[in-house]
Amino acid sequence: MIAIIATTISGCATPKRNLDSAMGSLNVPVSFVDARGDAIPAGDRPGRWAAMLGAVPGEIFGNPHYPPKRTEGLGNAATVPINLSALRAELDQQAATISVAAAKAGWRIDPGGTRFARLATAITTDKSRRFGVGFMDSVSKNRLLLVFFDRPCRLTGTVVTPENGTTTYSIDVVIENAGLHWLQIATKGSESHLTNAELQLSHLFFIAVPFGPP
């Protein structure tokens, strides 16, 4: 997999369901925020960090596979660069059909032979404090997921997780062609909806949210 370090994206792009038509690189701004999506004080942020990318094969919320943890070479860059062509090839290699655990949990994908993998994210810092990381739309504050699918398909289901007490996810994703696709999670109370995202890239952020007190 690919280890990466972070910075800022300027301008905007036409929303696309499939990123393959715009293969190249993204420079995604890094933002350290609280649970509401608001910036945290500079003193609560790590002085140095490195972002890592991994893969979740055959699942959306499953266990990620990451490269060996790196503590050397930490920096404080402002963006995470993502090579989309290399990422597509890597996720294609890692992709798998839906896992037994995901199917039992209530996920459904048609056709059943579809291989898919979600891009997983992690961060290594110079602090002992842990951070939850991921992508966010800075306007809607919706969580964003980047997923590779190897063919046109439909992902559906109703899934209940122990996240924040109990959260019920309603899933309805339509994939019109193979490649990388942005999905969004919109949450209201204990209900969340996972759907296709029509993302304006100037609103895309890589966020890090601290766990617990400093």
C-alpha positions as CSV (number, residue, x, y, z in Angstrom):
1,M,0.0,0.0,0.0
2,I,0.9,3.7,-0.1
3,A,2.1,5.8,2.8
4,I,1.5,9.5,2.4
5,I,1.9,12.9,4.0
6,A,-0.5,15.8,3.8
7,T,-1.4,19.7,2.4
8,T,-4.0,22.1,0.6
9,I,-6.0,21.9,-2.6
10,S,-7.1,25.0,-4.4
11,G,-9.8,25.7,-7.0
12,C,-12.7,23.4,-7.6
13,A,-13.7,20.7,-10.1
14,T,-16.8,19.5,-11.7
15,P,-18.5,16.8,-9.6
16,K,-17.9,13.3,-10.8
17,R,-19.3,10.0,-9.7
18,N,-16.3,8.2,-11.2
19,L,-12.7,9.5,-10.8
20,D,-11.2,7.5,-13.6
21,S,-11.9,10.2,-16.1
22,A,-9.8,12.5,-14.1
23,M,-6.9,10.2,-13.2
24,G,-3.9,12.0,-11.8
25,S,-3.3,13.3,-8.3
26,L,-5.3,15.0,-5.6
27,N,-3.7,17.1,-2.8
28,V,-6.2,16.9,0.0
29,P,-6.0,19.5,2.8
30,V,-5.4,18.2,6.3
31,S,-7.6,19.6,9.1
32,F,-7.5,18.7,12.8
33,V,-11.0,19.0,14.1
34,D,-13.3,18.1,17.0
35,A,-16.3,15.7,16.8
36,R,-18.5,18.6,15.4
37,G,-16.0,19.2,12.5
38,D,-14.7,22.5,14.0
39,A,-11.0,23.2,14.1
40,I,-9.2,22.4,17.4
41,P,-6.6,24.7,19.0
42,A,-3.1,24.6,17.7
43,G,-1.8,23.3,21.0
44,D,-4.0,20.2,20.8
45,R,-2.6,19.3,17.4
46,P,0.5,17.1,16.9
47,G,3.7,18.9,15.9
48,R,4.5,16.2,13.3
49,W,2.5,13.6,11.6
50,A,2.3,11.2,8.6
51,A,-0.9,9.9,7.0
52,M,-1.1,6.3,5.8
53,L,-3.5,4.7,3.3
54,G,-4.6,1.1,3.4
55,A,-7.5,-1.1,2.1
56,V,-10.6,-2.7,3.4
57,P,-11.3,-5.6,0.9
58,G,-14.8,-6.9,0.4
59,E,-16.3,-4.6,3.1
60,I,-17.0,-1.0,3.9
61,F,-16.6,-1.0,7.7
62,G,-14.3,-4.0,8.0
63,N,-10.8,-4.4,9.2
64,P,-8.2,-2.4,7.2
65,H,-4.9,-3.6,5.9
66,Y,-2.1,-1.1,6.3
67,P,1.5,-1.0,5.3
68,P,4.1,-1.5,8.2
69,K,3.7,1.4,10.6
70,R,6.3,4.2,10.1
71,T,7.5,6.5,12.7
72,E,10.4,8.0,10.8
73,G,10.0,10.8,8.4
74,L,7.2,12.5,10.2
75,G,6.5,16.1,9.0
76,N,3.8,18.8,9.2
77,A,2.8,19.1,5.6
78,A,-0.6,20.7,5.0
79,T,-2.0,18.1,2.5
80,V,-2.2,14.4,1.7
81,P,-1.2,13.8,-1.9
82,I,-3.1,10.9,-3.5
83,N,-2.0,9.4,-6.9
84,L,-5.3,8.2,-8.2
85,S,-3.9,6.0,-10.9
86,A,-1.7,4.1,-8.5
87,L,-4.5,4.0,-5.9
88,R,-6.9,2.5,-8.4
89,A,-4.4,-0.2,-9.4
90,E,-3.6,-1.0,-5.7
91,L,-7.3,-1.2,-4.6
92,D,-8.1,-3.3,-7.7
93,Q,-5.4,-5.8,-6.5
94,Q,-6.7,-5.8,-3.0
95,A,-10.4,-5.9,-3.8
96,A,-12.5,-9.0,-2.9
97,T,-16.0,-10.2,-3.2
98,I,-18.3,-9.3,-0.3
99,S,-17.1,-10.9,3.0
100,V,-19.1,-13.4,5.0
101,A,-19.1,-11.0,7.9
102,A,-20.5,-8.2,5.8
103,A,-23.2,-10.3,4.3
104,K,-24.3,-11.6,7.7
105,A,-24.4,-8.0,9.0
106,G,-26.9,-7.1,6.3
107,W,-24.9,-5.8,3.3
108,R,-26.0,-6.9,-0.2
109,I,-24.3,-6.4,-3.5
110,D,-25.6,-7.3,-7.0
111,P,-24.0,-8.9,-9.0
112,G,-22.6,-11.1,-6.2
113,G,-19.3,-11.6,-7.9
114,T,-18.4,-7.9,-7.7
115,R,-15.0,-7.2,-6.1
116,F,-14.6,-4.0,-4.1
117,A,-12.3,-2.3,-1.6
118,R,-12.6,0.8,0.5
119,L,-9.6,3.2,0.9
120,A,-8.7,3.1,4.6
121,T,-6.9,6.0,6.4
122,A,-4.7,6.2,9.5
123,I,-2.3,8.7,10.9
124,T,0.9,8.4,12.9
125,T,1.9,11.4,15.1
126,D,4.6,12.5,17.6
127,K,2.0,12.4,20.4
128,S,0.6,9.5,22.4
129,R,-2.9,10.8,21.8
130,R,-4.9,8.8,19.3
131,F,-6.7,10.4,16.3
132,G,-9.6,9.1,14.3
133,V,-9.1,10.0,10.6
134,G,-11.0,10.1,7.3
135,F,-12.4,12.3,4.6
136,M,-15.1,15.0,5.0
137,D,-17.1,17.4,2.9
138,S,-16.3,20.7,4.5
139,V,-19.7,22.2,3.6
140,S,-22.1,19.4,4.4
141,K,-19.8,17.9,7.1
142,N,-20.7,14.5,5.7
143,R,-18.1,11.7,6.1
144,L,-16.7,10.6,2.7
145,L,-15.5,7.2,1.6
146,L,-13.4,6.4,-1.5
147,V,-14.3,2.9,-2.8
148,F,-13.1,0.9,-5.8
149,F,-15.6,-1.4,-7.6
150,D,-14.5,-3.7,-10.4
151,R,-17.9,-3.5,-12.3
152,P,-21.3,-1.8,-12.4
153,C,-23.3,-2.9,-9.4
154,R,-25.6,-1.9,-6.6
155,L,-24.8,-2.0,-2.9
156,T,-27.7,-2.0,-0.5
157,G,-28.8,-3.1,3.0
158,T,-29.6,-2.1,6.5
159,V,-26.8,-2.4,9.0
160,V,-26.8,-1.8,12.8
161,T,-23.5,-1.0,14.5
162,P,-22.6,-0.2,18.1
163,E,-21.1,3.1,17.0
164,N,-22.0,6.0,19.3
165,G,-24.4,3.8,21.2
166,T,-26.3,2.2,18.3
167,T,-26.3,3.5,14.7
168,T,-28.5,2.2,11.9
169,Y,-27.1,2.5,8.4
170,S,-29.4,2.5,5.4
171,I,-27.3,1.8,2.3
172,D,-28.3,2.5,-1.3
173,V,-25.3,2.9,-3.7
174,V,-25.6,2.6,-7.5
175,I,-22.3,2.2,-9.4
176,E,-22.5,2.8,-13.1
177,N,-19.0,1.8,-14.1
178,A,-15.8,0.2,-12.7
179,G,-13.3,2.4,-10.9
180,L,-13.0,4.8,-7.9
181,H,-16.2,6.3,-6.5
182,W,-16.9,8.7,-3.6
183,L,-19.6,7.7,-1.2
184,Q,-21.1,9.8,1.6
185,I,-22.5,9.1,5.0
186,A,-25.2,11.6,6.1
187,T,-26.1,11.2,9.8
188,K,-29.1,12.4,11.7
189,G,-29.5,11.2,15.3
190,S,-29.0,7.4,15.4
191,E,-29.7,7.0,11.7
192,S,-27.2,7.2,8.9
193,H,-27.5,6.9,5.1
194,L,-24.7,5.7,2.8
195,T,-25.2,6.9,-0.8
196,N,-23.3,8.1,-3.8
197,A,-21.6,11.5,-3.3
198,E,-21.5,14.2,-5.9
199,L,-18.4,15.9,-4.5
200,Q,-17.0,19.3,-5.3
201,L,-13.3,18.6,-4.8
202,S,-12.6,22.0,-3.3
203,H,-14.7,20.8,-0.3
204,L,-12.7,17.7,0.3
205,F,-10.7,17.5,3.5
206,F,-8.6,14.8,5.3
207,I,-9.7,15.2,8.9
208,A,-8.1,14.0,12.1
209,V,-10.3,13.9,15.3
210,P,-8.6,13.4,18.7
211,F,-9.9,10.7,21.0
212,G,-10.3,11.7,24.7
213,P,-8.8,14.6,26.5
214,P,-5.3,16.0,25.5
